[in-house]
Amino acid sequence: MVSLRLHLDEANEKNGALVVLPGSPRFGKLNPSTIENFKHTIPPEVCAVSRGGVMLMRPLLVHSSSVVSAPPHQRIVVCCMSNMRLES
C-alpha cells in the first residue's frame, strides 16, 4: 500500500510539512515506546514539497506535521492505493 499526496500549497517547516522517521515502515506497526526510542536513534527529516508537487509514502511511515505558522492553511489531496481487493 502507498499513499500519494498532491500538494496544492507549498509544504515547508513554517506551514505544516511532514516530519518523518526515514526507514520506519520496514519495522511494521510500532508501539508508542518503540517510536520514542526511534526518535533518539533515527534523525527525523522534514519533507518539504513545492506547490503542485507529489509525495509518495508508505502508510506505516512514522510521521507528524510540523507546526503551522504561515500561511494559515495547507491544502493536500491524499490518495491511498493498494493491490488488495476491498471487501464490503
N, C-alpha and C positions, 0 to 999 in steps of 0.2 A: 504494500500500500504506500502511496505517496500523496503528499498534499502540494498543490500548485497554488502559489499566492501571487496574484496580479495586483501590483501596487498602482492605485490611481493617484496617489500622492507620494512624494519622496519620503523615505523612511531613513532617519539617522538618529544619532544619540539624543537629539533635542526633541524629537516628536514620536517616540514610541517604537523605534526599531526593535526587532527581536534580538535578544541576548541568548546565545545558545552554548551548550557544552558539547563541543565537537566530538564525534565518535560515540556519543552516549547511546544511540539506537542499537549498537551491536551487543549491548548488555541486557536487552529486553526490558521488561517492565521493572522499574526500580521503586523501592520504598523511600519515604522521605529521608530517613537517616543515611541511606546509601547516596542519595542525591547530595546531601550536605557534605559527605566525605569527598565526592567527586568535585565539588566546588573548590576544594583545597588542593586537589591534585591535577585537575584539568583547567587551564585558564579559560574563562568564558570569553566568547567573541561576540562583538556587535555586528549584526548583519545589515549593513547599510544598503538600501536598494533605491535607485533613482525612480522618479515618476515614470510609469509605463514599464518598469522592469518586472521581471518574473523571478520568483524564488521557488525552488523545489526543496521539499524536506520530507523526511520520514516522520510519521506521527509520534513515534516513541522518542524523538529527539527532545532532550530536556531543554526547555525554553521558557522565557518570560519576556515581557515587554519592558523596555526602559520607560522612565517617567516622561510624560509629555509636558514640554514647557512651551513650545510654539511650533506651528500654529495649533489652534485648539482641537483639531481633528486629524484623523488619519483614515483614509478610505482604502480598503483592501477587499478584493474578491478572492475567496478561498474555495478551491475545488479539491475534493479528496477522490482519488482513483484507486481501484483495486481490481485484480483479476478474479476475485472471488465472486460467486453469484450470491446476491442478496435474497434471502428467503422472506416471504411475507408471513 
